[in-house]
Amino acid sequence: MDYMKTIVPTNLFTERGSNIVVINPGSANIRIGLANQDTPFNVPHCISRRTTQLPKRHVQDQMLNSQVTTAQHMERERAYDMIASLLRIPFLDEEVANSSYPRKMGRVDAYPLQNNTKEPEFTWTDVLEKNVPHSSTKVESEPNEGGTSEDPTLKESKIKVESNSSERKYRQYICGEEALRISPTEPYCLHRPIRRGHLNISQHYPTQQVLEDLHTIWDWILVEKLHIPHSMRNMYSAILVLPETFDSREIKEMLSIVLRDLRFSSAVVHQEGLAAVFGNGLSTACIVNIGAQVTSVICVEDGVTIPTTQISLRFGGEDISRCLLWTQRHHQTWPPIRTDALSKPVDLLVLNRLKESYCQIKEGEVEAVAMVQSYEDGMPPGSHKTRLTALNVPPMGLFYPTLLVPDVYPPPPRSWFNDYDDMLEDTWHMDFPGGSAFPMWESYPIFQTKPKKEDNIGVAEAITKSILLTGRIDLQRKLFCSMQLIGGAALSDGLIPAVEERVLHAIPSHEAIDTVEVLQSRMNPAFVSWKGGAILGILDISRDAWIHREDWIRNGIHIRSGRKYKDSYYLQAQAMCYLNS
């Protein structure tokens, strides 16, 4: 401990973080990097595998509930009108006589683009092996994010000429953003191993295939991005920073991938919410994690999460993107192109980019002229200059989830998670340095870890409900003034004041609380949990809760003495002891 008090923090990170890999998997993206890095690699969490199925399936999971029912459509329209009233914009079917732009679709050549730079086009991924014979390498070209690569039409024609050649050799799998930019004419099928905060297990996507895809994606990132070959893995340890939505069996399967398949020497699991607190240098906060497909709320006190306050909401940033498309189609401002965010991954990339560039929360009409890219089957990419309207409505779906119609993906089979060998059992009686059990748990009842609870409420109501579940007025006041927004969607312009205003109105009148505040994040909200996991791993000097590869393979969650590993709740409390020493 004397050494910990004298060492310079930057030297500590350099010294201890060079052999620790921090893995923070999500439904849409995985953030992974060495603990001594400032920011991780942010890679789309998907893989496209070559397929010989006829007819070709471009998306593995065919159980999507993409049809909006009549009742859902009516609820969506009511939510839109409610939001329009709050934002002081026209209702869904109102015409505006004195609008600055025509309400219906028309020529927009006279209007300048809102952004100074043109959004670059996505280029189709080259699906050929790099070591193919000379005659085939002529069609290869490196992806160019600036959009200045070879003309897609010419490139596609060259590929077609050689499509019957015996020398044409496909890549067996493609990971990351390249997997999302594969032309629909190519024989590939997209796999997303995680959806809505759970392993994406279904009738068409079996458990073994999901786990194999996770292993392949993570191994590809380790080799291609971090340059850690298989022969050197035993020199590295891994930190899994996992969302609270995962169940015990899912956590154990991921640990097996890290220790058994990826061959790390040791590993530990941390919760995403608690890691976010460490990432911003706090000890007590209400963490609101707005991910791509799931929004989670959990409270943290003195470096320990309070499990009874955890709430999961089945919507996120991708639902806002789909709502943006629905809004534009209703107002007839979307170009006459076939856009399908569920079955055409490149369309979701386009919508996400438009959402990040133009959507915001503010009163009054918010419109923009933008260049929309189209990627239709059998046609080269196209550009369409169009006017986008009601851009402040989609992000308001975070507070009115019926606008988003989020139930697109069916829940996973709950019977799969009936795991009687629970990693998180019997841990609230463990001892800490000093010889006594952590006192704050004495006031909380024993809780069930399965199934995870999901609520169909907005973000403001979820935050209020979570904080009030703590049951102590002093802690509640502190938490209402220590809210923290993380996740990619937390970057939405105008979201922080909107959260503060709606949380204040959601607090019951009989509660003696009149002040709320969202704390500003010290770094990119999308990477806060990853950074917190790195800090936790570096501060954990004793590594009592780390799981060693040999022990895990032989004994599972039990170590030699027969006891279980300490779960992440208490490991985090232990790390806080080091931090405050």
MIMAR-467660 format. One record per residue (C-alpha): residue in three letters; x, y, z. Coordinates in pm, whole numbers. Each point is the difference from the previous one (the first is absolute). Layout:
   code       xx       yy       zz
    ala        X        Y        Z
...
***
This chain:
   code       xx       yy       zz
    met        0        0        0
    asp      296      237       57
    tyr      102      -62     -359
    met     -354       86     -116
    lys       15      333      183
    thr      332      106     -150
    ile      -24     -108     -364
    val     -103      253     -265
    pro     -343     -100     -149
    thr      122       16     -361
    asn      292     -228       85
    leu     -237     -240      175
    phe     -217      -24     -312
    thr      303      -53     -223
    glu      150     -260      232
    arg     -307     -206       85
    gly     -225       66     -298
    ser      222     -126     -279
    asn     -103     -364       49
    ile     -368       47       91
    val     -264      -15     -275
    val     -333      167       83
    ile     -302     -144     -186
    asn     -334      184       12
    pro     -249     -181     -228
    gly     -332      153      -98
    ser     -292      -84     -226
    ala      123      215     -288
    asn      368       74       73
    ile      283     -150      199
    arg      259      227      162
    ile      333     -172       51
    gly      355      114       67
    leu      298      -14      233
    ala      -54      158      342
    asn      278      254      -57
    gln     -169      138     -316
    asp     -191      328       17
    thr     -289     -129     -210
    pro      -97     -349     -120
    phe      -73     -133     -344
    asn     -375       35      -63
    val      -98     -282     -237
    pro     -350     -101     -121
    his      -79     -320      185
    cys      -89     -219     -297
    ile      139     -251     -247
    ser      -97      -94     -355
    arg       65     -360     -100
    arg        4     -138     -351
    thr     -315     -198      -70
    thr     -107     -251     -264
    gln     -367        3      101
    leu     -255       51     -274
    pro     -175      233       10
    lys      268      208      172
    arg      -74      133      347
    his      167      333       65
    val      -80        6      374
    gln       35     -308      219
    asp     -282       66      248
    gln     -328      -47     -188
    met     -217       32      312
    leu      -25      379      -22
    asn     -339      145       78
    ser       26      284     -250
    gln     -375       48      -49
    val     -153      292      187
    thr     -349      -87      118
    thr     -296      234      -38
    ala       -5       63      375
    gln      372       83        3
    his      -46      235     -296
    met     -280      186      178
    glu      207       26      319
    arg      294      131     -202
    glu     -216      272     -159
    arg     -137      103      341
    ala      354       19      137
    tyr      108      214     -296
    asp     -284      249       61
    met       81       13      371
    ile      364       77      -79
    ala     -104      255     -263
    ser     -205      182      261
    leu      297       14      238
    leu      244      113     -270
    arg     -250      247     -149
    ile        9     -144     -348
    pro     -290     -106     -227
    phe     -181     -323       80
    leu       60     -305     -217
    asp     -259       80     -269
    glu       -4      378       24
    glu       96      218     -293
    val      198      319       61
    ala     -114      290     -215
    asn      304      219       56
    ser      271     -262       19
    ser      346      109     -112
    tyr       20     -320     -205
    pro     -279     -174     -192
    arg     -152     -274      214
    lys       -8     -264     -272
    met      291     -133     -200
    gly      125      238     -267
    arg      316      132     -156
    val      259      106      254
    asp      276      105     -239
    ala      -30      360      116
    tyr       66      -87      363
    pro      359      -43      124
    leu      115     -309      187
    gln       -9       48      378
    asn      346     -152       46
    asn      303      160     -159
    thr      141     -333     -114
    lys     -182     -257     -207
    glu      -64     -330      174
    pro      229     -257     -166
    glu     -156     -302     -164
    phe       52     -348      139
    thr      198     -223     -234
    trp      -83     -366      -51
    thr      234     -236      180
    asp      244     -201     -206
    val      -97     -361       76
    leu      294     -166     -176
    glu      297     -155      173
    lys      312      217       -9
    asn      224     -284     -115
    val     -203      -93     -308
    pro      184      -46     -336
    his      113      303     -197
    ser     -296        1     -237
    ser     -241       50      289
    thr      199      256      195
    lys      -69      254     -271
    val     -344       66      149
    glu      130       53      353
    ser       -2      347      151
    glu       50      122      352
    pro     -305      158      168
    asn       20      376      -11
    glu     -203      182      261
    gly       30      320     -200
    gly     -214     -150     -276
    thr      270       40     -270
    ser       50     -368      -79
    glu      -71     -160     -337
    asp     -347       61     -140
    pro     -231     -268      154
    thr     -171      -67     -332
    leu      332      -70     -175
    lys      122     -209      291
    glu     -320     -207        5
    ser       18      -61     -374
    lys      358     -127       34
    ile     -107     -239      274
    lys     -286     -133     -212
    val      237      -70     -290
    glu      203     -232      220
    ser     -292     -145      197
    asn       20     -326     -190
    ser      376      -28       29
    ser      137     -293      198
    glu      261      235      144
    arg     -259      214      185
    lys       46      -75      371
    tyr     -234      151      260
    arg       96       96      352
    gln     -167     -248      234
    tyr     -106      269      248
    ile       20      379       31
    cys      -27      188      330
    gly      -77      353      114
    glu     -121      283     -222
    glu      117     -187     -309
    ala     -263     -263       81
    leu     -271      267      -15
    arg      115      132     -338
    ile      -17     -323     -200
    ser     -205       28     -317
    pro     -331     -192       11
    thr      106     -175     -321
    glu      288     -174      179
    pro      -52     -344      166
    tyr       27      113      361
    cys     -229      -14      304
    leu       28      249      287
    his        9     -129      359
    arg      -53      220      308
    pro       87     -215      306
    ile     -148      249      250
    arg     -337      174      -23
    arg     -194      202      257
    gly      263      -69      266
    his      -14     -380      -28
    leu      159     -272     -207
    asn     -198      -12     -324
    ile     -114     -361       36
    ser     -300     -106     -208
    gln     -133     -286     -208
    his      207      119     -297
    tyr      309      101      199
    pro      101     -286      235
    thr      204       45      315
    gln      317     -159     -135
    gln        0      225     -305
    val      -51      312      213
    leu      296      -92      221
    glu      217      -90     -300
    asp      -76      337     -158
    leu       92      183      321
    his      330     -187       15
    thr       77       73     -368
    ile      -77      373       25
    trp      202       49      320
    asp      293     -204     -130
    trp        2      199     -326
    ile       15      329      192
    leu      281     -124      223
    val      209     -105     -300
    glu      -84      272     -252
    lys      -49      305      226
    leu      205      -67      314
    his      260     -222     -172
    ile       -5     -260      276
    pro       61     -343     -161
    his     -115     -327      153
    ser      353      -88      110
    met       15      307      229
    arg     -345      -19      161
    asn      129     -171      314
    met      189      322       78
    tyr     -324      203       15
    ser     -296       27      235
    ala     -352      103      -99
    ile     -263      220      163
    leu     -359      -62     -109
    val     -213      312       51
    leu     -351     -137      -50
    pro     -341      168       -5
    glu     -229      -75      291
    thr     -248     -161     -241
    phe      206     -318      -35
    asp     -104     -305      202
    ser      232     -231      191
    arg       25     -265     -270
    glu       79      262     -264
    ile      278      137      220
    lys      147     -347       51
    glu       -8      -76     -373
    met      191      322      -71
    leu      253      -83      269
    ser       51     -339     -165
    ile       62      170     -334
    val      259      233      157
    leu      183     -263      206
    arg      -44     -324     -192
    asp      -24      113     -364
    leu      192      329       -9
    arg      251     -143      249
    phe       46      299      232
    ser      188      -86      319
    ser     -263      153      231
    ala     -319      204      -13
    val     -246      190      215
    val     -355      128      -51
    his     -115      354       75
    gln     -340      158      -35
    glu      -38      272     -263
    gly     -182      243      229
    leu      259      -15      276
    ala      286       25     -246
    ala     -157      322     -130
    val       19      151      348
    phe      371      -74       18
    gly       48      126     -355
    asn     -121      345      106
    gly      178        2      337
    leu     -317      -21      211
    ser     -105     -220      289
    thr     -378       53        8
    ala     -224       57     -305
    cys     -310     -110     -189
    ile      132     -148     -325
    val     -226       26     -307
    asn      151     -208     -281
    ile     -171       75     -333
    gly      134     -267     -234
    ala      -93      -91     -354
    gln     -277     -243       93
    val      -33       13      379
    thr      -15      279      258
    ser      102      -96      355
    val      -29      193      326
    ile      181      -96      321
    cys      108      185      315
    val      346      -18      155
    glu       87       98      360
    asp      359       29      122
    gly      136     -216     -281
    val     -256     -281       31
    thr     -301      -52     -227
    ile     -342      -38      161
    pro     -152     -299     -184
    thr     -361       77       96
    thr       15      327     -195
    gln       85     -157     -337
    ile     -256       67     -277
    ser       26     -102     -365
    leu     -189      167     -285
    arg      -29     -170     -338
    phe       90      294     -221
    gly      305      204      -95
    gly      179      195     -270
    glu      -87     -234     -287
    asp     -369       37       79
    ile       41      378      -28
    ser      153      -53     -345
    arg     -292     -216     -113
    cys     -242      259      137
    leu      181      265     -207
    leu      -74     -204     -312
    trp     -367      -41       95
    thr      -36      374       66
    gln      147       96     -338
    arg     -212     -253     -185
    his     -315      129      165
    his       82      356     -103
    gln       97     -125     -347
    thr      347      155       25
    trp      192     -328      -34
    pro      125      -65     -356
    pro     -186     -268     -201
    ile      252     -270       90
    arg      -53     -333      173
    thr      153       38      344
    asp      -15     -293      243
    ala      202       47      319
    leu      -73     -354      121
    ser      100     -212     -299
    lys      245      238     -172
    pro      286       79      242
    val      143      278     -217
    asp     -333      187       24
    leu       29       -2      379
    leu      350      148      -33
    val     -147      283     -211
    leu     -282       65      248
    asn      236       -3      299
    arg      224      253     -171
    leu     -296      231      -79
    lys     -127      -31      357
    glu      337       90      148
    ser       41      297     -234
    tyr     -345      158        6
    cys     -225     -125      284
    gln      -22      218      311
    ile     -245       95      273
    lys     -121      360      -12
    glu     -327      189      -30
    gly     -131      114     -336
    glu       31     -154     -344
    val      337     -161      -66
    glu       70      -66     -366
    ala      310      -57     -211
    val      103      -62     -357
    ala      224     -306      -21
    met      145     -241     -251
    val     -159     -343       44
    gln      185     -301     -140
    ser     -188     -293     -152
    tyr      127     -356      -45
    glu     -265     -189     -193
    asp       40     -357     -119
    gly      172      -30     -336
    met       65      374      -30
    pro      306      214       76
    pro      -14      225      307
    gly     -195      321      -58
    ser      -22      343      164
    his     -324      188       58
    lys      -14      358      122
    thr     -308       20      220
    arg     -160      200      277
    leu      -32     -173      338
    thr     -274      126      229
    ala     -111      -43      365
    leu      355      -94       98
    asn      -69       72      366
    val     -276     -262       24
    pro      193     -335      -24
    pro      234       60      300
    met     -307       86      212
    gly      -92     -366      -36
    leu      236      -62      293
    phe     -268      159      218
    tyr     -298     -134     -197
    pro      101     -356     -106
    thr     -329      -73     -180
    leu      131      235     -272
    leu      289     -237      -65
    val     -197     -327      -18
    pro      305     -171      152
    asp     -126     -360       13
    val      168      -95     -325
    tyr      212     -284      136
    pro     -175     -276      196
    pro      138      -73      346
    pro      240     -296       29
    pro     -134     -334      126
    arg       -3       50      376
    ser       32     -373       69
    trp      353       16     -142
    phe      106      220      293
    asn     -122     -236      275
    asp      345      -40      148
    tyr       20     -155      345
    asp      376       48       26
    asp      -24      376       50
    met      314      212        2
    leu     -169      269      207
    glu     -133     -216      284
    asp      109       14      363
    thr      220      305      -37
    trp     -153      258      230
    his      165     -155      309
    met      357       29     -125
    asp      261      177      206
    phe      204      302     -100
    pro      334      134      117
    gly      -54       84      362
    gly     -189     -317       85
    ser     -363      116      -18
    ala     -267      -44     -265
    phe      -91      301     -208
    pro     -271      169      214
    met     -222      153     -267
    trp     -135     -341     -108
    glu     -159      -61      341
    ser     -290      230      -91
    tyr      -79     -166     -337
    pro     -210     -316      -40
    ile      124     -306     -182
    phe      -98       35     -363
    gln      -56     -229     -297
    thr      255       29     -279
    lys     -224     -170     -262
    pro     -181       99     -206
    lys      125      353      -57
    lys     -273      259       40
    glu     -104      210     -298
    asp     -238      295       15
    asn     -203      166     -273
    ile       49      355      124
    gly      197      302     -114
    val      349       96      111
    ala     -116      271      242
    glu     -240     -235      180
    ala      266     -273       10
    ile      255      235      159
    thr     -250      118      260
    lys     -116     -353       79
    ser      355     -130       32
    ile      114      274      238
    leu     -312      -21      218
    leu       57     -375       40
    thr      304       78      216
    gly     -241       93      281
    arg      222      258      171
    ile      -71      369      -42
    asp      363      109       47
    leu      119     -239     -268
    gln     -289       91     -230
    arg       85      369       15
    lys      361      -77      -79
    leu      -88     -225     -292
    phe     -248      245     -155
    cys      287      250      -13
    ser      249     -257     -132
    met     -164     -143     -311
    gln      239     -109     -273
    leu      -92      -72     -364
    ile      222     -245     -187
    gly      -25     -190     -328
    gly        9      119     -358
    ala     -349      156        5
    ala      102      212      302
    leu      176      230     -245
    ser     -333      124     -141
    asp      -13      380        4
    gly     -249      130      257
    leu      -43     -332      181
    ile      148      110      335
    pro     -240      291       66
    ala     -289     -216     -123
    val       88     -273      251
    glu       33      251      285
    glu     -335      161      -76
    arg     -194     -325      -36
    val      156     -172      300
    leu      -89      301      216
    his     -362      -25     -115
    ala       -5     -380       48
    ile       89       18      371
    pro     -318      -45      207
    ser     -119      317      170
    his       21     -154      348
    glu      376      -63      -35
    ala      218      269      161
    ile      222       40     -307
    asp       10      316     -210
    thr      341      -10     -173
    val      129     -225     -278
    glu      322       14     -200
    val      169     -201     -275
    leu      377        2       46
    gln      213       75     -304
    ser      204     -297     -118
    arg      378       43        8
    met       47     -200     -321
    asn     -200     -140     -290
    pro     -312     -152      162
    ala       26     -303     -229
    phe      338      -95      150
    val      -50       88      369
    ser      -76     -358      110
    trp      296     -136     -194
    lys      232      253      164
    gly     -142      -78      343
    gly       67     -370      -56
    ala      361       84      -80
    ile       31      205      321
    leu     -152     -280      208
    gly      241     -256     -143
    ile      304      215       63
    leu     -103       88      358
    asp      -79     -361       93
    ile      342      -86      139
    ser      -88     -318      192
    arg     -209     -150     -282
    asp     -190     -220      246
    ala     -301      -18     -230
    trp      189      -71     -322
    ile      -69     -338     -160
    his      299     -195     -127
    arg      -24     -201     -318
    glu       94     -337      149
    asp     -242       39      291
    trp     -286       95     -231
    ile       53     -292     -235
    arg       24     -253      285
    asn     -247      133      254
    gly     -230      256     -165
    ile     -116      270      238
    his      135     -190      303
    ile      367       26       95
    arg      208     -259      180
    ser     -134       72      347
    gly     -355      -62     -121
    arg     -112      361       42
    lys     -114      216     -287
    tyr      176      298     -145
    lys     -100      335      138
    asp     -244      168     -234
    ser       51      343     -146
    tyr     -211      185      258
    tyr      258      -68      269
    leu      305       16     -215
    gln      -99      357      -87
    ala      -42       87      367
    gln      344     -143       64
    ala      148      212     -277
    met     -164      307      153
    cys      185      -76      323
    tyr      328       22     -192
    leu     -110      318     -173
    asn      -81      174      327
    ser      307     -119      187
***
